[in-house]
Amino acid sequence: MFSPSSPPTGLLEKVFQYIDLHQDEFVQTLKEWVAVESDSVQPVLRLRRELLRMMGLAADRLRNLGARVDLVDAGFQQLPDGQSLPIPPIILAELGNDPKKPTVCFYGHLDVQPARQEDGWVTDPHTLTEVDGKLYGRGTTDNKGPVLAWINAVSTFRALDEVKCRDQDFHSGTFGGILNEPMADLVALLGSLVDSSGRILIPGIYDHVAPVTEEEKRTYEAIDLDLEEYRNSSQVKKFLFDTKEELLMHLWRYPSLSIHGIEGAFHEPGAKTVIPGRVIGKFSIRLVPHMNISVVEKQVKQHLDYIFSKRNSSNQMTVSMTLGLHPWVANIRDNQYLAAKRAIKTVFGTEPDMIRDGSTIPIAKIFQGTIRKSVMMLPLGAVDDGEHSQKEKINRWNYIEGSKLFAAFFLEMAKLH
């Protein structure tokens, strides 16, 4: 456990003491939120109802803080089979209205990725379980825990009275070897996208990637990262790169391509000797600054059309982009970054590293473009939290100290105003 370089005094000391004393209460709330199966991926009515329940719980908690809360109707989702499902509302909450004081806007999501214990969880993913100071459960680190940590910080100030703010399958024994199998075509297409060293094989994909500057190189050199520790904690046998600088550049400043899954293929245990009649392959490309969405989409389609044409297959192929988002990089010299650095120093007793990350958080760029204000990412989870994967957790210490961090950040922002 880290200690602040100097003990907090005055109001901040009271805030930290309150958070420490009420940490079991904060964990209990997180347990209640994790128990809500707010899965937004699977188009199932039961899960949509869980999403609506989750939004209601969050709205009630914000109202209890004294916030003015609006639930904005987002309409319905039309599925290919004709089914219509409600889209959960967007919560807009406002606390305080003094124009003389600084305004901080924070964003989070309360929906989660699918999670089943048979996927490899040791514990029930929807029952918060503490093991060795780690709080396991779907949504703990992405993103219910961080959302609650912000709320914990605000509630602490309120408690202290200081906040005023083809579609048929074939039998392989009957048809195997006499037709073009969709799965073989798809595997060939997916295998043409990236090589064994992680380099994307789509022609022209790197043409608009920003060149590396000397100043940028120095930022990678300054980052505190032990490659061996990172490899062990991530349970990765071997990384594609041997130096810290190469690894960080390929994580943060070069595009990457990941293959995520195949829909329509038999994947359950046992042997099912069918030839799938229709399959869908799923992959994503993480864009970086200066890459253009429409250009990348055209490059991908031209490449896959070329590879597919060389196979002379009787099958048909369609390439579609379901989501395209512009890359976003923040200005780390803005006031909120200064305030966050001071708050981190106060709570953790160390200077923070300024990093990039490949998480898709489209709302950041939307916020920045719409309200013409700078946006900051202030992380709370640990690198081994396993967001989107089995055994997702958040460290109890991170959760509680994160509440303190957000509280300290509020005060630092007030000083800068």
VEXDREN-2710 file (C-alpha; in Angstrom, 1 decimal):
% VEXDREN-2710
k/r/px/py/pz
1/MET/0.0/0.0/0.0
2/PHE/1.3/3.5/-0.9
3/SER/1.2/6.4/1.5
4/PRO/0.8/10.0/0.5
5/SER/4.0/12.0/0.5
6/SER/2.5/14.2/3.2
7/PRO/-0.6/13.5/5.3
8/PRO/-3.8/15.2/4.0
9/THR/-5.0/18.0/6.2
10/GLY/-8.3/19.8/6.9
11/LEU/-11.2/18.9/4.7
12/LEU/-9.4/16.3/2.7
13/GLU/-8.4/14.5/5.9
14/LYS/-12.0/14.3/6.9
15/VAL/-13.0/13.1/3.5
16/PHE/-10.4/10.3/3.5
17/GLN/-11.4/9.3/7.0
18/TYR/-15.1/9.1/6.0
19/ILE/-14.3/7.0/3.0
20/ASP/-12.2/4.6/5.1
21/LEU/-14.9/4.3/7.7
22/HIS/-17.7/3.7/5.1
23/GLN/-15.8/1.4/2.7
24/ASP/-17.9/-1.7/3.7
25/GLU/-21.0/0.3/2.8
26/PHE/-19.4/1.3/-0.5
27/VAL/-18.5/-2.4/-1.3
28/GLN/-22.1/-3.5/-0.4
29/THR/-23.5/-1.0/-3.0
30/LEU/-21.1/-2.4/-5.6
31/LYS/-22.3/-5.9/-4.7
32/GLU/-25.9/-4.8/-5.3
33/TRP/-25.0/-3.3/-8.7
34/VAL/-23.0/-6.4/-9.8
35/ALA/-26.0/-8.6/-9.0
36/VAL/-27.9/-6.8/-11.7
37/GLU/-27.3/-8.7/-15.0
38/SER/-27.2/-5.6/-17.1
39/ASP/-25.9/-7.4/-20.3
40/SER/-26.4/-5.1/-23.3
41/VAL/-24.9/-7.5/-25.9
42/GLN/-27.4/-10.3/-26.0
43/PRO/-30.7/-9.2/-27.5
44/VAL/-32.9/-10.9/-24.9
45/LEU/-35.9/-9.2/-23.3
46/ARG/-35.0/-10.4/-19.8
47/LEU/-31.6/-8.8/-20.0
48/ARG/-33.1/-5.6/-21.3
49/ARG/-35.3/-5.5/-18.3
50/GLU/-32.2/-5.9/-16.1
51/LEU/-30.6/-3.0/-17.9
52/LEU/-33.6/-0.8/-17.2
53/ARG/-33.5/-1.9/-13.6
54/MET/-29.8/-1.0/-13.4
55/MET/-30.5/2.5/-14.8
56/GLY/-33.3/2.9/-12.3
57/LEU/-31.0/2.0/-9.4
58/ALA/-28.4/4.5/-10.6
59/ALA/-30.9/7.2/-11.1
60/ASP/-32.3/6.7/-7.5
61/ARG/-28.8/6.9/-6.1
62/LEU/-28.1/10.2/-7.9
63/ARG/-31.4/11.6/-6.7
64/ASN/-30.5/10.7/-3.1
65/LEU/-27.4/12.9/-3.6
66/GLY/-29.7/15.8/-4.4
67/ALA/-29.1/15.7/-8.1
68/ARG/-31.6/16.7/-10.7
69/VAL/-32.0/13.5/-12.8
70/ASP/-33.4/13.1/-16.3
71/LEU/-33.9/9.7/-18.0
72/VAL/-33.6/10.4/-21.7
73/ASP/-35.6/7.9/-23.8
74/ALA/-33.3/6.2/-26.4
75/GLY/-36.1/4.4/-28.3
76/PHE/-36.2/0.8/-29.5
77/GLN/-33.8/-1.5/-31.2
78/GLN/-35.1/-3.4/-34.3
79/LEU/-33.6/-6.8/-34.6
80/PRO/-33.3/-8.7/-38.0
81/ASP/-36.0/-11.2/-36.9
82/GLY/-38.5/-8.4/-36.5
83/GLN/-38.3/-8.3/-32.7
84/SER/-38.2/-4.9/-31.0
85/LEU/-36.4/-4.3/-27.8
86/PRO/-36.2/-1.2/-25.6
87/ILE/-32.9/0.6/-25.5
88/PRO/-32.0/1.7/-21.9
89/PRO/-32.4/5.4/-21.2
90/ILE/-29.5/7.8/-20.9
91/ILE/-29.1/9.3/-17.4
92/LEU/-28.4/13.0/-17.3
93/ALA/-27.9/14.3/-13.7
94/GLU/-26.8/17.7/-12.5
95/LEU/-25.7/18.6/-9.0
96/GLY/-25.3/22.3/-8.1
97/ASN/-25.9/25.4/-10.2
98/ASP/-23.5/28.0/-9.0
99/PRO/-22.1/29.7/-12.2
100/LYS/-19.1/31.1/-10.2
101/LYS/-17.9/27.6/-9.5
102/PRO/-16.0/25.1/-11.8
103/THR/-18.1/22.4/-13.5
104/VAL/-16.9/18.8/-13.8
105/CYS/-18.7/16.4/-16.0
106/PHE/-18.1/12.7/-15.6
107/TYR/-19.4/9.8/-17.7
108/GLY/-19.7/6.1/-17.2
109/HIS/-21.7/3.1/-18.5
110/LEU/-23.6/0.6/-16.5
111/ASP/-24.1/-2.1/-19.1
112/VAL/-21.7/-5.1/-19.1
113/GLN/-20.4/-7.9/-21.4
114/PRO/-22.0/-11.4/-21.2
115/ALA/-20.6/-13.6/-18.3
116/ARG/-21.4/-17.2/-17.4
117/GLN/-19.6/-19.2/-14.7
118/GLU/-19.0/-22.0/-17.2
119/ASP/-16.9/-19.6/-19.3
120/GLY/-14.1/-20.0/-16.8
121/TRP/-15.1/-17.9/-13.8
122/VAL/-14.1/-19.4/-10.4
123/THR/-17.0/-17.5/-8.8
124/ASP/-20.5/-16.5/-9.9
125/PRO/-19.8/-13.5/-12.1
126/HIS/-22.9/-11.7/-10.8
127/THR/-22.2/-12.3/-7.1
128/LEU/-19.5/-9.9/-5.8
129/THR/-16.8/-12.1/-4.2
130/GLU/-13.8/-10.8/-2.3
131/VAL/-10.6/-12.9/-2.4
132/ASP/-7.3/-11.6/-1.1
133/GLY/-8.5/-8.0/-1.4
134/LYS/-9.8/-8.4/-4.9
135/LEU/-13.5/-7.9/-5.7
136/TYR/-14.5/-10.3/-8.4
137/GLY/-17.7/-9.8/-10.5
138/ARG/-18.8/-8.7/-13.9
139/GLY/-18.8/-4.9/-14.1
140/THR/-16.6/-4.4/-11.1
141/THR/-13.9/-2.6/-13.1
142/ASP/-15.8/-1.9/-16.3
143/ASN/-17.6/0.2/-15.4
144/LYS/-19.9/-0.1/-12.4
145/GLY/-17.0/0.2/-9.8
146/PRO/-15.6/3.4/-11.3
147/VAL/-19.0/5.0/-11.6
148/LEU/-19.7/4.2/-8.0
149/ALA/-16.3/5.5/-6.9
150/TRP/-17.3/8.9/-8.4
151/ILE/-20.6/8.7/-6.6
152/ASN/-18.9/7.7/-3.4
153/ALA/-16.7/10.8/-3.6
154/VAL/-19.7/13.1/-4.1
155/SER/-21.7/11.4/-1.4
156/THR/-18.8/11.8/1.0
157/PHE/-18.8/15.6/0.5
158/ARG/-22.5/15.7/0.9
159/ALA/-22.3/13.7/4.1
160/LEU/-19.8/16.2/5.4
161/ASP/-22.0/19.0/4.2
162/GLU/-19.2/20.3/1.9
163/VAL/-20.4/19.8/-1.7
164/LYS/-22.5/22.3/-3.1
165/CYS/-22.2/20.6/-7.1
166/ARG/-27.1/-19.9/-47.1
167/ASP/-28.5/-20.8/-44.5
168/GLN/-28.5/-24.6/-44.4
169/ASP/-25.7/-26.8/-43.0
170/PHE/-24.3/-29.8/-44.8
171/HIS/-23.2/-33.2/-43.6
172/SER/-19.4/-33.4/-44.2
173/GLY/-19.6/-37.1/-45.1
174/THR/-22.1/-36.3/-47.9
175/PHE/-20.8/-33.0/-49.2
176/GLY/-17.3/-32.7/-47.9
177/GLY/-14.7/-32.3/-50.7
178/ILE/-17.2/-31.4/-53.5
179/LEU/-18.1/-27.8/-52.6
180/ASN/-16.5/-24.6/-51.5
181/GLU/-16.9/-24.6/-47.7
182/PRO/-17.8/-21.2/-46.3
183/MET/-15.7/-21.8/-43.2
184/ALA/-12.6/-22.5/-45.3
185/ASP/-13.2/-19.2/-47.2
186/LEU/-13.6/-17.3/-44.0
187/VAL/-10.5/-18.7/-42.3
188/ALA/-8.5/-17.8/-45.4
189/LEU/-9.9/-14.3/-45.3
190/LEU/-9.2/-13.8/-41.6
191/GLY/-5.7/-15.3/-42.0
192/SER/-4.9/-12.7/-44.6
193/LEU/-5.4/-9.8/-42.3
194/VAL/-2.4/-9.9/-39.9
195/ASP/0.9/-11.8/-39.8
196/SER/2.5/-13.7/-36.9
197/SER/4.4/-10.5/-35.8
198/GLY/1.1/-8.6/-35.4
199/ARG/1.7/-6.4/-38.5
200/ILE/-1.6/-5.7/-40.4
201/LEU/-1.4/-7.0/-44.0
202/ILE/-4.0/-4.6/-45.5
203/PRO/-2.2/-2.5/-48.2
204/GLY/-1.9/1.2/-47.3
205/ILE/-3.2/0.7/-43.7
206/TYR/-0.1/2.4/-42.2
207/ASP/0.1/5.3/-44.7
208/HIS/-1.6/7.9/-42.5
209/VAL/-0.2/6.9/-39.1
210/ALA/1.6/9.9/-37.5
211/PRO/5.4/9.7/-37.5
212/VAL/7.2/9.2/-34.2
213/THR/8.7/12.4/-32.8
214/GLU/11.7/12.7/-30.5
215/GLU/9.5/14.2/-27.8
216/GLU/7.1/11.2/-28.1
217/LYS/10.0/8.7/-27.8
218/ARG/11.1/10.3/-24.6
219/THR/7.6/9.8/-23.1
220/TYR/7.9/6.0/-23.6
221/GLU/11.4/6.0/-22.0
222/ALA/10.0/7.7/-18.9
223/ILE/7.1/5.2/-18.4
224/ASP/7.6/3.0/-15.4
225/LEU/6.9/-0.5/-16.8
226/ASP/8.6/-3.8/-15.8
227/LEU/8.1/-6.1/-18.9
228/GLU/8.6/-9.3/-16.9
229/GLU/6.1/-8.3/-14.2
230/TYR/3.6/-7.1/-16.9
231/ARG/4.0/-10.4/-18.7
232/ASN/3.5/-12.5/-15.5
233/SER/0.6/-10.5/-14.3
234/SER/-1.1/-10.7/-17.7
235/GLN/-0.4/-14.5/-17.9
236/VAL/1.2/-14.1/-21.3
237/LYS/3.9/-16.5/-22.3
238/LYS/5.7/-14.2/-24.7
239/PHE/5.1/-10.7/-26.1
240/LEU/5.8/-9.9/-29.7
241/PHE/8.3/-7.2/-28.7
242/ASP/11.3/-7.3/-26.5
243/THR/11.7/-3.7/-25.3
244/LYS/9.4/-1.5/-23.2
245/GLU/9.5/1.2/-25.9
246/GLU/8.5/-1.1/-28.7
247/LEU/5.7/-2.7/-26.7
248/LEU/4.2/0.7/-25.6
249/MET/4.4/2.1/-29.2
250/HIS/2.5/-0.9/-30.5
251/LEU/0.0/-0.7/-27.7
252/TRP/-0.6/3.1/-28.0
253/ARG/0.5/4.7/-31.2
254/TYR/0.3/2.0/-34.0
255/PRO/-3.0/0.5/-35.2
256/SER/-3.7/-3.1/-34.3
257/LEU/-6.0/-5.7/-35.7
258/SER/-7.7/-8.4/-33.5
259/ILE/-9.9/-11.3/-34.6
260/HIS/-12.8/-11.8/-32.2
261/GLY/-14.9/-14.7/-33.3
262/ILE/-16.9/-16.7/-35.8
263/GLU/-20.6/-16.8/-35.8
264/GLY/-22.4/-19.8/-37.2
265/ALA/-19.8/-22.4/-36.5
266/PHE/-20.3/-25.2/-34.0
267/HIS/-18.3/-24.4/-30.9
268/GLU/-19.8/-26.6/-28.2
269/PRO/-17.9/-29.7/-26.7
270/GLY/-18.0/-32.9/-28.8
271/ALA/-18.0/-33.6/-32.5
272/LYS/-20.6/-32.2/-34.9
273/THR/-19.5/-33.1/-38.4
274/VAL/-21.4/-30.5/-40.3
275/ILE/-20.3/-27.9/-42.9
276/PRO/-21.7/-24.6/-41.9
277/GLY/-23.8/-23.0/-44.7
278/ARG/-23.2/-19.5/-43.5
279/VAL/-20.6/-18.0/-41.2
280/ILE/-19.7/-14.5/-40.0
281/GLY/-16.2/-13.5/-39.0
282/LYS/-15.6/-10.6/-36.6
283/PHE/-12.6/-8.5/-36.3
284/SER/-11.7/-4.9/-35.3
285/ILE/-8.9/-2.5/-36.1
286/ARG/-7.8/0.0/-33.4
287/LEU/-7.3/3.3/-35.2
288/VAL/-4.7/5.9/-34.2
289/PRO/-4.4/9.6/-34.9
290/HIS/-4.5/10.7/-38.6
291/MET/-6.2/7.5/-39.8
292/ASN/-9.5/8.1/-41.6
293/ILE/-12.4/5.8/-41.0
294/SER/-13.8/5.9/-44.5
295/VAL/-10.3/5.3/-46.0
296/VAL/-9.6/2.4/-43.7
297/GLU/-13.1/0.9/-44.5
298/LYS/-12.3/1.1/-48.3
299/GLN/-8.8/-0.4/-47.8
300/VAL/-10.3/-3.4/-45.8
301/LYS/-13.0/-4.1/-48.4
302/GLN/-10.5/-3.9/-51.3
303/HIS/-8.1/-6.3/-49.6
304/LEU/-10.8/-8.8/-48.7
305/ASP/-12.4/-8.6/-52.2
306/TYR/-8.9/-9.4/-53.7
307/ILE/-8.2/-12.3/-51.4
308/PHE/-11.7/-13.8/-51.9
309/SER/-11.5/-13.4/-55.7
310/LYS/-8.2/-15.5/-55.7
311/ARG/-10.1/-18.4/-54.2
312/ASN/-12.6/-18.7/-57.1
313/SER/-15.2/-19.7/-54.6
314/SER/-18.9/-20.2/-55.5
315/ASN/-19.8/-18.6/-52.1
316/GLN/-20.8/-15.0/-51.7
317/MET/-19.0/-12.6/-49.4
318/THR/-20.3/-9.4/-47.8
319/VAL/-18.0/-7.0/-45.8
320/SER/-19.7/-4.6/-43.5
321/MET/-18.5/-2.2/-40.8
322/THR/-20.8/-2.1/-37.8
323/LEU/-19.0/0.6/-35.9
324/GLY/-16.5/3.2/-36.9
325/LEU/-15.0/5.6/-34.4
326/HIS/-12.4/8.3/-34.8
327/PRO/-9.2/8.0/-32.7
328/TRP/-8.8/10.6/-29.9
329/VAL/-5.8/11.9/-28.0
330/ALA/-6.1/14.4/-25.2
331/ASN/-4.1/17.5/-24.4
332/ILE/-2.3/16.5/-21.1
333/ARG/-1.4/20.1/-20.4
334/ASP/-5.0/21.2/-19.7
335/ASN/-6.1/22.2/-16.2
336/GLN/-7.9/19.0/-15.3
337/TYR/-4.7/17.0/-16.0
338/LEU/-2.8/19.3/-13.7
339/ALA/-5.5/18.8/-11.0
340/ALA/-5.5/15.0/-11.5
341/LYS/-1.7/14.8/-11.2
342/ARG/-1.8/16.7/-7.9
343/ALA/-4.7/14.5/-6.6
344/ILE/-2.8/11.3/-7.5
345/LYS/0.3/12.7/-5.8
346/THR/-1.8/13.4/-2.7
347/VAL/-3.5/10.1/-2.5
348/PHE/-0.8/7.7/-3.8
349/GLY/2.4/9.6/-3.1
350/THR/3.8/9.2/-6.6
351/GLU/3.8/11.1/-9.9
352/PRO/1.5/9.5/-12.4
353/ASP/2.6/8.2/-15.8
354/MET/0.7/9.8/-18.7
355/ILE/-0.3/6.9/-20.9
356/ARG/-2.5/6.1/-24.0
357/ASP/-4.9/3.2/-24.1
358/GLY/-6.8/1.3/-26.7
359/SER/-10.2/1.1/-25.0
360/THR/-13.1/2.2/-27.3
361/ILE/-14.7/5.0/-25.4
362/PRO/-16.5/6.9/-28.2
363/ILE/-18.2/9.3/-25.9
364/ALA/-14.9/11.1/-25.1
365/LYS/-14.5/12.5/-28.6
366/ILE/-18.2/13.2/-28.9
367/PHE/-18.2/15.2/-25.6
368/GLN/-15.1/17.1/-26.7
369/GLY/-16.5/18.0/-30.1
370/THR/-20.0/18.9/-28.8
371/ILE/-19.3/20.9/-25.7
372/ARG/-15.9/22.3/-26.9
373/LYS/-14.3/21.4/-23.6
374/SER/-11.3/19.2/-22.9
375/VAL/-11.9/15.6/-21.7
376/MET/-9.7/13.6/-19.4
377/MET/-9.5/9.9/-18.6
378/LEU/-8.7/9.3/-14.9
379/PRO/-8.3/5.5/-14.5
380/LEU/-9.2/3.6/-11.5
381/GLY/-8.8/-0.1/-12.3
382/ALA/-5.6/-2.2/-12.5
383/VAL/-4.0/-3.8/-15.5
384/ASP/-5.0/-7.3/-14.4
385/ASP/-8.7/-6.4/-13.7
386/GLY/-9.7/-8.4/-16.8
387/GLU/-12.5/-6.2/-18.1
388/HIS/-14.6/-8.0/-20.8
389/SER/-13.0/-11.4/-19.7
390/GLN/-13.6/-14.1/-17.1
391/LYS/-12.8/-13.3/-13.4
392/GLU/-13.3/-9.6/-13.9
393/LYS/-12.5/-7.9/-10.6
394/ILE/-11.5/-4.6/-9.0
395/ASN/-9.1/-4.4/-6.1
396/ARG/-10.9/-3.3/-2.9
397/TRP/-8.0/-1.0/-2.3
398/ASN/-8.3/0.6/-5.8
399/TYR/-12.0/1.0/-5.3
400/ILE/-11.7/2.8/-2.0
401/GLU/-8.6/4.8/-2.7
402/GLY/-10.1/5.7/-6.1
403/SER/-13.0/7.3/-4.2
404/LYS/-10.4/9.4/-2.3
405/LEU/-8.7/10.2/-5.6
406/PHE/-11.8/11.6/-7.1
407/ALA/-12.5/13.6/-3.9
408/ALA/-9.0/15.1/-4.0
409/PHE/-9.5/15.9/-7.7
410/PHE/-12.6/17.9/-7.0
411/LEU/-10.8/20.0/-4.5
412/GLU/-7.8/20.5/-6.9
413/MET/-10.1/21.6/-9.7
414/ALA/-11.7/24.1/-7.3
415/LYS/-8.2/25.6/-6.5
416/LEU/-7.4/26.0/-10.2
417/HIS/-10.7/27.8/-11.0
END
